[in-house]
């Protein structure tokens, strides 16, 4: 692995520090059992500084397959309808947004994802 230096690596390590602290507060047993992290090969993720951070805390990296999309093809099917549904809405709190998202997902037609998967077959 090449040793890359990037200004974003220190920021990414700060993000990992915050993640580690959140895990410690919310799921303390997870840190004792070990953390498995999956991230892609973006420069901040593969930078020497990041690799040192991961080794220091003994976090395991789940390999990210080469040329693997970050989203499943089926995910793309719901972004348009979700964007149209949320268009023009404003939410007072994050909980209000989460509630609306849950409502949207709960009320999806039972054929919503079947149509998506079948459309992939014709592409």
DAHU-V204002 format. One record per helix or strand of 2 or more residues. SS is the DSSP state (H for helix, E for strand). FROM is the first residue (numbers start at 1). LEN is the number of residues. Records with the same first field share a line. If there is no record, write none. Layout:
SS->FROM-LEN  FROM-LEN
This chain:
H->7-20  28-6  43-4  48-9  73-14  94-13  112-10
E->36-2  60-2
